[in-house]
Amino acid sequence: MQLEIRPDPAEVGRARRWARSRLAGSGIGADEPLAETLILLVSELVTNAVVHTGRPAVLRLSLPGVTAAAEQAVVRLEVVDTSGRAPVPRCADGDATGGRGLALVDGLADRWGWSPEGAGKRIWCELDRYGAAQDGEGATAFGAGAPAFEGYEGLAYEAV
């Protein structure tokens, strides 16, 4: 599945809506933490493509089918643009309104990277989908070894 992205900031919202519409047939519920993480990653990668390249891009999404095997499947998100500039993680200070996108991708995705693609590049990330397992405290854990934080549904973050 893919979506053509114009170099317009309004495309970020359209990309999120498109990704949400694709979740229905994948067996990933819209209320699952994985779905919200995926939508956040779509926002970050599409925003980076639109803001930092000013060129059209393509959003690709690979979702598992609705099968028992999908409980252990990988969700892959890719953004391909025509800019040859490599993505550069930045260190944003506390007052900056941007510069944290790749750090967020690094913190949320199980894997991510980039590679040259023709005259441009492909930035990708993957999320592992595991069946929800109950830990000894009754909290739901998502992902092998991922801590479960009550109220944050398996997502951890650090405020700096």
C-alpha positions as CSV (number, residue, x, y, z in Angstrom):
1,M,0.0,0.0,0.0
2,Q,1.3,3.4,-0.8
3,L,0.3,7.1,-0.8
4,E,1.8,9.9,-2.9
5,I,2.7,12.8,-0.7
6,R,2.8,16.4,-2.1
7,P,5.4,18.8,-0.5
8,D,2.7,20.5,1.6
9,P,2.4,20.4,5.4
10,A,-1.4,19.6,5.0
11,E,-0.3,16.2,3.6
12,V,0.8,15.1,7.1
13,G,-2.8,15.0,8.3
14,R,-3.9,13.2,5.1
15,A,-1.1,10.6,5.6
16,R,-2.4,9.9,9.2
17,R,-6.0,9.5,8.0
18,W,-4.8,7.2,5.2
19,A,-2.8,5.1,7.6
20,R,-5.7,4.8,10.1
21,S,-8.0,3.7,7.2
22,R,-5.5,0.9,6.4
23,L,-5.5,-0.5,9.9
24,A,-9.1,-1.8,9.8
25,G,-8.3,-4.7,7.5
26,S,-5.0,-5.6,9.1
27,G,-6.3,-7.0,12.4
28,I,-4.7,-4.1,14.3
29,G,-7.4,-2.4,16.3
30,A,-7.6,1.4,16.2
31,D,-7.4,1.5,20.0
32,E,-4.3,-0.7,20.2
33,P,-1.1,1.1,21.4
34,L,0.6,-0.2,18.2
35,A,-1.9,1.7,16.1
36,E,-1.3,5.0,17.9
37,T,2.5,4.4,17.7
38,L,2.2,3.8,14.0
39,I,0.3,7.0,13.4
40,L,2.8,9.0,15.4
41,L,5.6,7.5,13.3
42,V,3.7,8.3,10.1
43,S,3.4,11.9,11.3
44,E,7.1,12.2,12.1
45,L,8.5,10.6,8.9
46,V,6.1,12.4,6.6
47,T,6.7,15.7,8.3
48,N,10.4,15.3,7.9
49,A,10.0,14.5,4.2
50,V,7.7,17.5,3.6
51,V,9.6,20.1,5.8
52,H,13.2,19.1,5.1
53,T,13.1,18.2,1.4
54,G,10.3,20.4,0.0
55,R,9.8,17.6,-2.6
56,P,7.1,15.0,-3.2
57,A,7.4,11.7,-1.4
58,V,5.8,8.3,-1.2
59,L,4.5,6.7,2.0
60,R,4.5,2.9,2.0
61,L,2.9,0.8,4.7
62,S,3.2,-3.0,5.1
63,L,0.6,-4.4,7.5
64,P,0.0,-8.0,8.6
65,G,-3.1,-9.7,7.4
66,V,-5.8,-10.9,9.7
67,T,-4.4,-14.3,10.7
68,A,-3.1,-16.0,13.8
69,A,0.4,-15.4,12.5
70,A,-0.3,-11.7,12.5
71,E,-0.1,-11.7,16.3
72,Q,3.7,-12.0,15.8
73,A,4.0,-9.9,12.6
74,V,6.1,-6.9,11.7
75,V,4.6,-3.6,10.6
76,R,6.9,-1.6,8.2
77,L,6.6,2.0,7.3
78,E,8.7,3.6,4.6
79,V,8.9,7.2,3.2
80,V,10.8,7.6,0.0
81,D,11.7,11.0,-1.3
82,T,13.8,12.5,-4.1
83,S,16.3,14.4,-1.9
84,G,19.8,12.9,-1.6
85,R,20.4,14.6,1.7
86,A,20.8,12.1,4.5
87,P,18.6,12.3,7.6
88,V,20.5,13.9,10.4
89,P,19.4,13.4,14.0
90,R,19.6,16.7,15.9
91,C,20.0,17.7,19.5
92,A,17.3,20.1,20.3
93,D,17.4,22.3,23.3
94,G,14.5,22.6,25.7
95,D,13.0,25.6,24.0
96,A,13.2,24.3,20.5
97,T,9.9,23.6,18.8
98,G,11.5,21.0,16.4
99,G,14.5,18.7,16.0
100,R,13.2,15.8,17.9
101,G,11.6,13.7,15.1
102,L,14.3,11.2,14.6
103,A,14.9,10.8,18.3
104,L,11.2,10.0,18.6
105,V,11.4,7.5,15.8
106,D,14.4,5.9,17.4
107,G,12.6,5.7,20.8
108,L,9.3,4.3,19.4
109,A,10.3,2.0,16.6
110,D,11.8,-1.5,17.1
111,R,14.2,-0.8,14.2
112,W,14.7,2.1,11.8
113,G,17.2,3.2,9.2
114,W,17.7,4.7,5.8
115,S,19.3,3.9,2.5
116,P,19.9,5.7,-0.8
117,E,17.2,5.1,-3.3
118,G,17.9,6.4,-6.9
119,A,18.6,10.1,-6.6
120,G,16.8,10.2,-3.2
121,K,16.5,8.0,-0.1
122,R,14.2,5.6,1.7
123,I,13.7,6.1,5.5
124,W,12.0,3.1,7.1
125,C,11.0,1.9,10.5
126,E,9.5,-1.3,11.9
127,L,7.3,-2.2,14.8
128,D,7.0,-5.8,16.1
129,R,3.4,-6.8,16.8
130,Y,3.1,-9.2,19.6
131,G,0.0,-10.6,21.1
132,A,-0.9,-8.9,24.4
133,A,0.5,-10.8,27.3
134,Q,-0.4,-10.3,31.0
135,D,2.5,-9.8,33.4
136,G,2.3,-10.8,37.0
137,E,0.8,-7.5,38.0
138,G,-2.1,-7.7,35.5
139,A,-0.7,-4.9,33.2
140,T,-0.6,-5.5,29.5
141,A,2.9,-5.7,28.0
142,F,3.5,-5.1,24.4
143,G,6.8,-6.4,22.8
144,A,9.4,-8.7,24.2
145,G,10.9,-7.2,27.3
146,A,9.0,-4.0,27.0
147,P,8.0,-2.6,30.3
148,A,4.3,-1.9,30.9
149,F,3.5,1.4,32.5
150,E,0.0,1.7,33.8
151,G,-1.9,4.4,32.1
152,Y,0.6,4.6,29.2
153,E,-0.3,1.3,27.6
154,G,3.2,0.0,27.0
155,L,4.8,3.2,25.8
156,A,7.7,4.7,27.7
157,Y,9.0,8.2,27.3
158,E,11.6,10.4,29.0
159,A,11.0,14.1,29.7
160,V,14.1,16.2,29.5
